[in-house]
Amino acid sequence: MTAETGTDERKARLGRLTFRAWRRGFREADLVLGPFVEREGAGLTDQEISDFETLLSQDDDHRIYAWIIGTEATPEEFETPVMTRIRDFMRAHVAQAVADGAG
């Protein structure tokens, strides 16, 4: 695999993740996960991308959102550095949206 092929594969992978993150079926999850991958995706490590893919493979969006906002304990297999990044992003994203007049 060439560096260019790796870059193309990474871009395609992030593109698929962006699509999936915005179309979860639970709007609150969409509004965290979609912007997260759009703004932070390029800076994710390969492991964080894999962990994000695993997170998005879960069917229960309400539960994922509960893990993010801390109203439900996150199972150990999902308590990853990318989950920490999502939570940090959520706090900053929501704080900015409120400051901008949302809500």
N, C-alpha and C positions, 0 to 999 in steps of 0.2 A: 504494500500500500504506500502510495506517495503522500507527501505532506498535503498536497492539493486535494487528493482523494479524501484524506482524513478530514480536511476542512469542509469539503462538500458533504461528506457523510454527517458531520457534526451539525452543519447548517440544516440539513434535511431532518435530522433527529430533533433539533430545537423547533423547527417548523411544525413537525407533528405534535410535539409537546404543547406548543402554543395553541394550536387548534383544539387539542383535547382539554387544555386548561380553561379555555373560554367557553367550552360547551359541556359543562358538567351536569347541567340540569337543575342546579340549585344556585340561584343568582348570587347569594352571598359568597359562596365558594368561587364562582366565576370571577367576582370582583376582587378577590384576593389573588387567586392562582393565575389568572390571565395577565394582569399587570405585573405580577412577580416575574413570570417567565419572560415577558417582553422586556422588562427593565434589567433583570438580573441574569437572564439565561446565558448571555455571552460570557459572563464571568464565572459560571458554574464549572466545577471540576468534572471530569468524566464520572467519578463516583457519585457526585451530587446529581448529575443528570440521571444516572441509573436509579438513584434513590427517589428522585422526582417521578420517574417513569413508574416505579413500584407504587408510589403513593397514588398516582393517577389511575392505577389499575384497580383500585378499590372502588366498589360500587356505591357505597354509602356516603354520599357527599355531605349529609348532615353530620355524620360522625367525623369525617375529615375536618370539617369546619370547627366542630367542637374541640378537636385536638389542637387546631391552630389557635383558637381563642382561649383555650385552657379550661373549658367547662367540663371536659371529660379527659381522663388520663390517657395519654398516648401509649399504645402498645409499644413494647421495647423495640420491635423490628422497624417501627416508624419514627422512633426518637433518634433522629440522625442530624448531622450538621445542616442538611438542607432544610429540615423542619425548623431548626433554630433560625435559619436565614429567612424562612417564610414568616415566622412569628415576628422577627425584627422588622421585616418589610411591612407586615400588617400594621404594626404599631405606628410606624412612620407614615404609611400610606393613609391610614384612617385619620391620623392627626393632621396630615396635610389637607385631606378632603374636608375635614371639619373647619380647619382654618380658612379654607377657600369658600366656606359657606354651605357645604353639603349637609344634608340632614335636617 
